[in-house]
C-alpha cells in the first residue's frame, strides 16, 4: 500500500469512528443535529467527507435498522 492509499484508509477509519459515535449519540435525532455532529467530528479528525457521503451517513444514523458505513473520506488539506 502506498502512502496515498494508506492516508485514504486512515481517513476512512477516522471518519468511520465519527460515524459510529454519531450512531451512539444521535440515533433518531433530527437531521440537522446528526449532520452537525458528523461535520464537527470530521473536522476534529482532520478528514474530508464528500457531501453525498455525509448525506448517506445522516440517513443511516437516523435509520433504526442501518449502521453507518463510511465508503469515502480523504485526509484534510492543511
N, C-alpha and C positions, 0 to 999 in steps of 0.2 A: 504494500500500500504506500503510495507516495504521500508527500507532505500535504498536498492539497486535499486528497481523499481523506487523510487522517483528520485534517481540520474540519472537513464537512461532517464526518462521522461524529466527532466530538461535539460539534454544534448541534447535530440532530439529537444526540444523547442529552445535552443540556436542555434543549427545547422540550424533549420528552419529560424530563424531570419537572419542568414548569407546568406542562400539561397535566401530569399526574397530580401535582399539588393543587391545580385548579379543580381537578375532578374531586379531590378530597374536600376542599373548602367551598367550592362554588356550585356543586352539583344541584341542578334545578333552579339556579339563580337566574335573574334577568340577564338578557343578552349583553347589555352594556357592562354589567358587573363582571361577567365572565371575560369579556374582551379586555377590560381594563386590567384584570388580574393577569391574563396571559401577556399582554403587551408590556406591563411593568416587569414581569418576570423575565421575558425575553431580553429586555433592556438591561436588567441587572445581570443576566447570564452572559451578556455580550454576544447575542446571536440575532440574526435577522431571519424572520419567517415571512414568506410572501403573504399578501393579503388573502389570496384564495385559500391558502393553507390555514391561516388564522380563522377564516370563516368556517372551514370544515371542523376545526378543533372546537370552536364555540358551540357548534351544533352537537358535536359528540359529547362535550361536557354537560350540556343541558339535557341530553337524551339519557333516560334512565337505564337503557339497555346496552349502550355502546361505549366502550372505553376509548379515550382519545389516543390516537396513534399519529405521531409526527412522521411525515414522509420527507419533508423538505425543510432544511434550515442551513444557514451558512454562518461562518464567523462574521461578526460585525466589523466593518472597516472603521478603524480608529485613527 
